[in-house]
Amino acid sequence: MATAMWTGRGRRAVALVGTVTRSRSSHTALKSQYDALVIGGGHNGLVAVSLCMFPNTYIIWFSNWVKGGLKTAVLERRHVLGGAAVTEEIFPGRVTSDWDTILARPRVTILSCAGFLFSRCSYLLSLLRPHIYAELELKKHGLNVYLRDPHAFTPLLEEGVRSAPPRSLTLGSDMAMNQMEIGKFSQKDAKAFPDFVAHLEKLAGAIQPLLDAPPVDIQGVATKSLRKRLAAAKTLMPIVKCGLKLGRDIPDFYEIITAPIMKILNQWFESEPLKATLATDAVIGAMTSPSNPGSGYVLLHHVMGELEKEKGAWGYVEGGMGGVSQAIARSARSYGVDIFTERDVGQVLVGSDGAAKGVALKDGTEIHSKVVLSNATPYVTFKNLTPQAALSPEFIKAVDQIDYTSPVTKINVAVDKLPNFLAAPTPDDKPGPHHQCSIHLNCESVELLETAYKEAINGRPSARFIFRLPNEHFNT
């Protein structure tokens, strides 16, 4: 989310909601004055700056409606746009190694070569809002997406070790197939699964009015001024609509956003492989366990998205996630946005009235603007770039308390052939349906997820990592 900066005490910062990019700098020269500047060329900042350019669109600018068509620029520190949504050549040259030394697993050769591209950080698309997708005409600007289906594949490695018939669990959009897969572990769970999916979809659908709405003006609602309270009351309407849509499901909604996901899953299911596979979406990217309060919301978050008009769908971007960024950058440029890479912002310029007046680059160049939006994290924005004297001690303390802890390590590798699983063997190394979804290893039971979390929270690498292997779909 791109944050519009207003540093004066007692004056409220307004957020411009955005959602992605990579590429070369604009051919135009950097000007000394703009209507709006964006620090950082991540996908949120690029979307926000694009919306500022719409000639027939109105945006909220410090509590005032301002017509689009502004003179704007993006200043990106790196040589590539997109933030977390980038495609890069990770390994120049040619290197081979043995997976034995890395994972203590059966021999797999890792191969990297010149020109091999990876989605360096993010790897799937879903939560890009549909109206932004349409308004920026991202398909026109080259965005191609392939739906991920099946969604998840969990081979039960330990059963193979014990010489038992290997089994696996594959989940996708085909409900009949899902029930057949789940039935290998529990007929009761197979029968309950369609109702569980419908339940999640109903809760996620009720949240839709909140996703595109500005946050509630809590200070305005609590103020003594009747006029300000009435104005702030308008920001409560999306929450009211959400409550009306939920109706009798409000208790269930409250439970899933506050409770541990295991409390929810244990109410619905009995089989460990199913619960563990679903629980991965409740902990992915978060320093939490399935037994921690709030993990239920993380699972719900993963079904809020939409792709190609399919609710809850996720997809692979042609060319990697940099394809999203490239499309947004092309859209932004088509509206006249100036985009610059290798422009490292050193400080936000703050006037005597407490308002941001522009930025100073690390090379000493000053660029002035009526408003500054930061696509950097709140910590970088307010601790590293903003003069501390312009911020209240209470605000600085709140920024210091933001928790950025993550248990995730992403390793990008190229293999000389597809993995072949005992639980779902494929002849002649040909791809199977499970090769085009997220593959979960060491997820036979929820206990494995819990153990891995406990080790990570104590500062130790997990003895058995929880692997989630996404597959890249590049047009090569």
C-alpha positions as CSV (number, residue, x, y, z in Angstrom):
1,M,0.0,0.0,0.0
2,A,1.5,3.4,-1.0
3,T,1.3,5.8,1.9
4,A,0.7,9.5,1.3
5,M,3.0,11.4,3.6
6,W,1.9,14.2,5.9
7,T,4.2,14.6,8.8
8,G,2.6,17.4,10.8
9,R,1.3,16.4,14.2
10,G,-2.4,16.2,14.3
11,R,-2.8,16.2,10.6
12,R,-4.1,12.9,9.1
13,A,-2.2,11.1,6.4
14,V,-4.4,9.8,3.6
15,A,-3.5,6.5,1.9
16,L,-3.8,6.0,-1.8
17,V,-4.5,2.4,-2.4
18,G,-2.5,0.8,-5.1
19,T,-1.4,-2.7,-6.0
20,V,3.2,-3.9,-9.5
21,T,6.8,-3.3,-11.9
22,R,10.1,-3.6,-13.5
23,S,12.0,-2.0,-16.5
24,R,14.0,0.8,-17.9
25,S,14.0,4.4,-17.0
26,S,11.8,7.0,-18.8
27,H,13.6,8.7,-21.7
28,T,12.5,12.0,-20.4
29,A,14.7,14.1,-18.1
30,L,14.0,14.3,-14.4
31,K,12.2,17.5,-13.6
32,S,12.6,19.7,-10.5
33,Q,8.9,20.0,-9.8
34,Y,6.0,17.5,-9.8
35,D,2.5,17.3,-8.5
36,A,3.2,13.9,-6.9
37,L,6.4,11.9,-6.3
38,V,6.5,8.2,-5.5
39,I,9.4,6.8,-3.5
40,G,10.1,3.3,-4.8
41,G,8.9,1.6,-7.9
42,G,7.1,-1.4,-6.3
43,H,3.8,-2.5,-7.7
44,N,1.7,-0.6,-5.1
45,G,3.4,2.7,-5.9
46,L,3.2,2.2,-9.6
47,V,-0.6,1.5,-9.5
48,A,-1.1,4.5,-7.2
49,V,0.8,6.8,-9.5
50,S,-1.1,5.5,-12.5
51,L,-4.4,6.3,-10.9
52,C,-3.2,9.8,-10.2
53,M,-2.9,10.2,-14.0
54,F,-6.5,9.2,-15.0
55,P,-8.1,12.3,-16.5
56,N,-11.6,11.3,-15.6
57,T,-10.8,9.8,-12.2
58,Y,-11.1,11.6,-8.8
59,I,-8.8,10.6,-5.9
60,I,-8.8,11.6,-2.3
61,W,-6.0,14.1,-1.7
62,F,-5.7,15.1,1.9
63,S,-9.5,14.9,2.5
64,N,-10.2,16.8,-0.8
65,W,-11.4,15.4,-4.1
66,V,-8.8,16.2,-6.7
67,K,-9.2,15.4,-10.4
68,G,-6.6,13.1,-12.0
69,G,-4.2,14.1,-14.8
70,L,-1.4,15.1,-12.5
71,K,2.3,15.4,-13.3
72,T,3.9,12.5,-11.5
73,A,7.2,10.6,-11.2
74,V,8.4,7.4,-9.7
75,L,11.9,7.2,-8.2
76,E,13.3,3.6,-7.8
77,R,16.6,2.9,-6.1
78,R,17.4,-0.3,-8.0
79,H,18.0,-0.8,-11.7
80,V,14.8,-2.8,-12.0
81,L,11.2,-1.8,-11.1
82,G,8.7,-4.0,-9.3
83,G,9.9,-4.4,-5.7
84,A,8.9,-8.0,-4.8
85,A,7.4,-8.6,-8.2
86,V,10.5,-8.9,-10.4
87,T,11.9,-11.4,-12.9
88,E,15.7,-11.5,-12.9
89,E,18.6,-13.6,-14.1
90,I,19.7,-15.0,-10.8
91,F,22.7,-17.2,-11.8
92,P,25.0,-15.9,-14.6
93,G,27.2,-18.5,-16.1
94,R,26.8,-22.3,-15.6
95,V,27.1,-24.0,-12.3
96,T,26.1,-27.6,-11.2
97,S,25.9,-29.0,-7.7
98,D,24.4,-31.9,-5.9
99,W,21.2,-31.6,-3.9
100,D,22.6,-34.3,-1.5
101,T,24.8,-31.7,0.2
102,I,21.9,-29.2,0.6
103,L,18.9,-31.3,1.5
104,A,20.3,-34.8,2.3
105,R,17.8,-36.2,-0.2
106,P,18.2,-38.6,-3.2
107,R,20.6,-37.2,-5.8
108,V,19.1,-34.3,-7.9
109,T,21.3,-32.2,-10.1
110,I,20.8,-28.4,-9.8
111,L,21.6,-26.6,-13.0
112,S,21.8,-22.9,-13.7
113,C,22.9,-21.3,-16.9
114,A,23.1,-17.9,-18.5
115,G,19.8,-16.4,-19.4
116,F,17.9,-18.5,-16.8
117,L,15.2,-16.3,-15.3
118,F,13.4,-16.5,-11.9
119,S,10.6,-14.8,-10.1
120,R,13.0,-13.6,-7.4
121,C,10.5,-13.0,-4.6
122,S,6.7,-13.3,-5.1
123,Y,5.7,-16.2,-7.4
124,L,1.9,-16.2,-7.7
125,L,-0.8,-13.7,-8.6
126,S,-4.3,-13.5,-7.1
127,L,-4.8,-10.4,-4.9
128,L,-4.4,-7.8,-7.6
129,R,-7.8,-6.1,-7.5
130,P,-10.0,-6.8,-10.6
131,H,-10.9,-3.2,-11.1
132,I,-7.3,-2.2,-11.1
133,Y,-6.6,-5.0,-13.6
134,A,-9.3,-3.6,-15.9
135,E,-8.7,0.1,-15.4
136,L,-4.9,-0.2,-16.2
137,E,-5.7,-2.4,-19.2
138,L,-3.0,-4.9,-18.1
139,K,-3.9,-7.5,-20.7
140,K,-3.5,-4.9,-23.4
141,H,-0.1,-4.1,-21.9
142,G,1.1,-7.7,-22.1
143,L,0.0,-9.4,-18.9
144,N,-0.8,-13.1,-19.5
145,V,-1.7,-15.4,-16.6
146,Y,-2.1,-19.2,-16.4
147,L,-4.5,-20.4,-13.7
148,R,-2.9,-22.8,-11.2
149,D,-4.9,-26.0,-11.3
150,P,-4.6,-28.2,-9.4
151,H,-3.8,-26.0,-6.4
152,A,-1.8,-28.2,-4.1
153,F,0.0,-31.6,-4.1
154,T,1.1,-33.2,-0.8
155,P,3.1,-36.5,-1.2
156,L,3.3,-38.5,2.0
157,L,7.0,-39.2,2.0
158,E,7.1,-41.2,5.3
159,E,4.8,-43.9,4.1
160,G,7.2,-44.7,1.3
161,V,10.0,-45.0,3.8
162,R,8.0,-47.5,5.8
163,S,7.3,-49.6,2.6
164,A,3.6,-48.8,2.8
165,P,1.8,-48.0,-0.5
166,P,2.7,-44.3,-1.1
167,R,-0.2,-42.0,-1.1
168,S,-0.7,-38.3,-1.9
169,L,-3.3,-35.6,-1.6
170,T,-4.1,-33.4,-4.6
171,L,-6.5,-30.5,-4.4
172,G,-7.8,-28.3,-7.2
173,S,-10.9,-26.7,-8.7
174,D,-12.6,-30.1,-9.5
175,M,-14.7,-30.8,-6.4
176,A,-15.4,-34.4,-7.4
177,M,-11.6,-35.0,-7.8
178,N,-11.0,-33.3,-4.4
179,Q,-13.5,-35.6,-2.7
180,M,-12.0,-38.7,-4.3
181,E,-8.5,-37.6,-3.2
182,I,-9.6,-36.8,0.4
183,G,-11.6,-40.0,0.5
184,K,-8.2,-41.9,0.5
185,F,-7.8,-40.6,4.1
186,S,-11.4,-40.0,5.3
187,Q,-14.8,-40.4,3.7
188,K,-16.2,-38.1,6.4
189,D,-13.8,-35.4,5.4
190,A,-14.6,-35.9,1.7
191,K,-18.2,-35.3,2.4
192,A,-17.6,-32.2,4.5
193,F,-15.1,-30.6,2.1
194,P,-17.6,-28.9,-0.3
195,D,-19.4,-27.3,2.6
196,F,-16.1,-26.1,4.1
197,V,-15.1,-24.4,0.8
198,A,-18.6,-22.8,0.4
199,H,-18.3,-21.5,4.0
200,L,-14.9,-19.9,3.3
201,E,-16.1,-18.4,0.1
202,K,-19.1,-16.8,1.8
203,L,-16.9,-15.3,4.5
204,A,-14.4,-14.0,1.9
205,G,-17.2,-12.6,-0.3
206,A,-18.5,-10.5,2.6
207,I,-15.1,-8.9,3.0
208,Q,-15.1,-7.6,-0.6
209,P,-16.7,-4.1,0.3
210,L,-13.7,-3.6,2.7
211,L,-10.9,-4.4,0.3
212,D,-11.4,-1.3,-1.9
213,A,-12.6,1.1,0.7
214,P,-10.4,3.6,2.6
215,P,-9.8,2.7,6.3
216,V,-12.2,3.9,9.0
217,D,-11.4,7.4,10.2
218,I,-11.1,6.4,13.9
219,Q,-9.9,9.8,15.0
220,G,-12.7,11.5,13.2
221,V,-15.4,9.2,14.7
222,A,-14.0,9.9,18.2
223,T,-13.6,13.7,17.8
224,K,-15.9,16.1,19.7
225,S,-16.8,18.1,16.5
226,L,-20.2,16.9,15.2
227,R,-19.4,18.0,11.7
228,K,-16.2,15.9,11.6
229,R,-17.9,12.9,13.3
230,L,-20.6,13.0,10.6
231,A,-18.0,13.1,7.9
232,A,-16.0,10.3,9.4
233,A,-19.2,8.2,9.9
234,K,-19.2,7.7,6.1
235,T,-16.1,5.6,6.4
236,L,-18.0,3.1,8.5
237,M,-20.4,2.3,5.6
238,P,-18.2,-0.5,4.1
239,I,-18.1,-2.2,7.6
240,V,-21.9,-1.9,7.8
241,K,-22.3,-3.5,4.4
242,C,-20.0,-6.3,5.4
243,G,-22.0,-7.0,8.5
244,L,-25.3,-7.0,6.6
245,K,-23.9,-9.4,4.1
246,L,-22.6,-11.7,6.8
247,G,-25.8,-11.7,8.8
248,R,-25.9,-14.8,11.0
249,D,-22.4,-15.7,9.9
250,I,-20.9,-12.8,12.0
251,P,-19.8,-15.1,14.8
252,D,-18.1,-17.5,12.3
253,F,-16.4,-14.5,10.7
254,Y,-15.2,-13.2,14.0
255,E,-13.9,-16.7,14.9
256,I,-11.9,-17.2,11.8
257,I,-10.1,-13.9,11.9
258,T,-9.2,-14.2,15.6
259,A,-8.9,-17.9,16.3
260,P,-6.1,-20.4,15.5
261,I,-6.8,-22.1,12.2
262,M,-6.5,-25.5,14.0
263,K,-9.6,-24.7,16.0
264,I,-11.5,-24.2,12.7
265,L,-10.0,-27.2,10.9
266,N,-10.6,-29.6,13.8
267,Q,-14.3,-28.6,13.7
268,W,-14.5,-29.7,10.1
269,F,-12.0,-32.5,9.5
270,E,-10.2,-35.5,11.1
271,S,-7.5,-36.5,8.6
272,E,-4.0,-35.1,9.2
273,P,-2.8,-34.8,5.6
274,L,-5.9,-32.7,4.7
275,K,-5.6,-30.5,7.8
276,A,-1.8,-30.0,7.3
277,T,-2.2,-29.1,3.6
278,L,-4.9,-26.5,4.4
279,A,-2.9,-25.3,7.4
280,T,0.1,-24.3,5.2
281,D,-2.0,-21.5,3.7
282,A,-2.6,-20.3,7.3
283,V,1.1,-19.9,8.1
284,I,2.8,-19.3,4.7
285,G,5.0,-16.1,5.0
286,A,4.1,-15.5,8.6
287,M,6.0,-16.2,11.8
288,T,3.2,-18.2,13.3
289,S,1.9,-21.7,13.8
290,P,-1.5,-23.3,13.1
291,S,-2.2,-23.1,16.8
292,N,-1.6,-19.4,17.2
293,P,-4.6,-16.9,17.3
294,G,-4.9,-15.1,14.0
295,S,-3.7,-17.9,11.8
296,G,-7.3,-18.4,10.7
297,Y,-7.3,-15.0,9.0
298,V,-4.2,-15.9,7.0
299,L,-6.1,-18.8,5.5
300,L,-9.1,-16.7,4.7
301,H,-6.7,-14.1,3.1
302,H,-5.7,-16.8,0.6
303,V,-9.3,-17.2,-0.7
304,M,-10.0,-13.4,-1.0
305,G,-8.4,-13.0,-4.4
306,E,-9.8,-13.3,-7.9
307,L,-8.2,-14.1,-11.2
308,E,-9.9,-14.3,-14.6
309,K,-13.2,-13.8,-12.8
310,E,-12.7,-16.9,-10.8
311,K,-13.0,-16.3,-7.0
312,G,-10.1,-17.5,-4.9
313,A,-8.0,-18.5,-8.0
314,W,-4.2,-18.1,-8.1
315,G,-2.1,-18.1,-11.3
316,Y,1.4,-18.1,-12.8
317,V,2.4,-15.0,-14.8
318,E,4.0,-15.6,-18.2
319,G,7.6,-14.4,-17.9
320,G,7.5,-14.6,-14.1
321,M,6.1,-12.0,-11.7
322,G,8.1,-9.4,-13.5
323,G,5.5,-9.7,-16.3
324,V,3.0,-8.1,-13.9
325,S,5.4,-5.2,-13.2
326,Q,6.2,-4.7,-16.8
327,A,2.5,-4.5,-17.7
328,I,1.8,-1.9,-15.0
329,A,4.9,0.1,-15.9
330,R,3.8,0.2,-19.6
331,S,0.3,1.3,-18.5
332,A,1.7,4.0,-16.2
333,R,4.0,5.4,-19.0
334,S,1.0,5.4,-21.4
335,Y,-0.7,7.9,-19.1
336,G,2.5,10.1,-18.9
337,V,4.1,8.9,-15.7
338,D,7.8,9.6,-15.5
339,I,9.6,6.5,-14.2
340,F,13.2,6.5,-13.2
341,T,15.5,3.7,-11.9
342,E,18.8,4.1,-10.0
343,R,17.4,7.2,-8.3
344,D,18.1,6.6,-4.6
345,V,16.1,8.8,-2.3
346,G,18.0,9.9,0.8
347,Q,15.5,12.1,2.6
348,V,12.0,13.5,2.4
349,L,11.9,17.3,2.5
350,V,9.5,18.6,5.1
351,G,8.3,22.2,5.3
352,S,7.8,24.3,8.3
353,D,4.0,23.5,8.2
354,G,4.8,19.8,8.6
355,A,3.9,18.8,5.1
356,A,6.2,16.9,2.8
357,K,7.5,19.2,0.0
358,G,9.6,16.8,-2.0
359,V,12.7,14.6,-1.7
360,A,16.4,14.8,-1.8
361,L,18.3,12.1,-3.7
362,K,21.5,10.7,-2.2
363,D,23.5,12.5,-4.9
364,G,22.2,15.8,-3.6
365,T,19.5,16.5,-6.2
366,E,16.3,18.0,-4.8
367,I,12.9,17.4,-6.4
368,H,9.9,19.2,-5.2
369,S,6.3,18.1,-5.2
370,K,2.9,18.9,-3.7
371,V,2.7,15.4,-2.2
372,V,5.0,12.5,-1.6
373,L,3.9,8.9,-1.6
374,S,6.2,6.2,-0.2
375,N,6.2,2.7,-1.5
376,A,8.9,1.8,1.0
377,T,8.0,0.1,4.2
378,P,6.7,2.3,7.1
379,Y,10.0,1.6,8.9
380,V,12.2,2.8,6.0
381,T,9.8,5.7,5.3
382,F,9.5,7.1,8.7
383,K,12.8,6.0,10.4
384,N,15.3,6.3,7.6
385,L,13.9,8.9,5.2
386,T,11.8,11.3,7.3
387,P,13.4,13.8,9.6
388,Q,12.6,12.5,13.1
389,A,11.9,16.0,14.4
390,A,8.9,16.2,12.2
391,L,7.3,13.1,13.8
392,S,5.8,12.8,17.3
393,P,7.5,10.4,19.8
394,E,4.2,8.4,20.0
395,F,4.2,7.8,16.2
396,I,7.9,6.8,16.1
397,K,7.3,4.4,18.9
398,A,4.4,2.8,16.9
399,V,6.6,2.4,13.9
400,D,9.3,0.8,16.0
401,Q,6.8,-1.8,17.2
402,I,5.9,-3.1,13.7
403,D,6.9,-6.7,13.5
404,Y,8.6,-7.7,10.3
405,T,9.7,-11.1,11.5
406,S,9.5,-13.9,8.8
407,P,10.4,-17.6,8.9
408,V,10.7,-17.8,5.1
409,T,13.7,-18.6,3.0
410,K,13.2,-18.7,-0.7
411,I,15.7,-20.7,-2.8
412,N,15.6,-20.4,-6.6
413,V,17.0,-23.4,-8.4
414,A,16.9,-24.9,-12.0
415,V,16.8,-28.6,-12.2
416,D,17.8,-30.8,-15.2
417,K,14.5,-32.7,-15.0
418,L,11.2,-32.7,-13.2
419,P,11.0,-34.4,-9.8
420,N,9.4,-37.9,-9.9
421,F,7.4,-38.8,-6.8
422,L,6.8,-42.3,-5.6
423,A,3.3,-41.2,-4.6
424,A,2.6,-40.0,-8.2
425,P,5.1,-41.4,-10.6
426,T,5.2,-40.1,-14.2
427,P,6.9,-42.2,-16.9
428,D,9.8,-40.8,-19.0
429,D,10.0,-37.7,-16.9
430,K,6.9,-36.3,-18.4
431,P,5.0,-33.6,-16.5
432,G,1.9,-34.6,-14.6
433,P,-1.0,-32.4,-13.3
434,H,0.8,-32.2,-9.9
435,H,3.8,-30.6,-11.5
436,Q,1.9,-27.4,-12.2
437,C,0.7,-26.7,-8.6
438,S,2.3,-25.9,-5.3
439,I,4.0,-29.0,-4.0
440,H,4.2,-29.5,-0.2
441,L,6.9,-31.6,1.4
442,N,7.1,-32.5,5.1
443,C,3.4,-31.7,5.5
444,E,2.1,-35.1,6.4
445,S,0.8,-33.9,9.7
446,V,0.1,-30.6,11.6
447,E,2.7,-31.7,14.2
448,L,5.4,-31.2,11.6
449,L,4.3,-27.6,11.1
450,E,4.2,-27.0,14.8
451,T,7.6,-28.4,15.4
452,A,9.2,-26.4,12.6
453,Y,7.6,-23.2,14.0
454,K,8.9,-23.9,17.5
455,E,12.4,-24.4,16.2
456,A,12.3,-21.2,14.2
457,I,10.9,-19.1,17.0
458,N,13.8,-20.3,19.1
459,G,16.3,-19.1,16.5
460,R,17.2,-22.5,15.0
461,P,16.7,-23.7,11.4
462,S,14.0,-26.3,11.4
463,A,15.3,-29.9,11.4
464,R,12.6,-30.8,8.9
465,F,11.9,-27.8,6.7
466,I,8.3,-27.3,5.5
467,F,8.9,-27.1,1.7
468,R,6.5,-25.4,-0.6
469,L,7.6,-25.7,-4.2
470,P,5.9,-23.4,-6.7
471,N,6.7,-23.9,-10.4
472,E,7.6,-21.2,-12.8
473,H,5.7,-20.9,-16.1
474,F,7.9,-18.9,-18.5
475,N,7.3,-18.5,-22.2
476,T,10.7,-19.8,-23.4
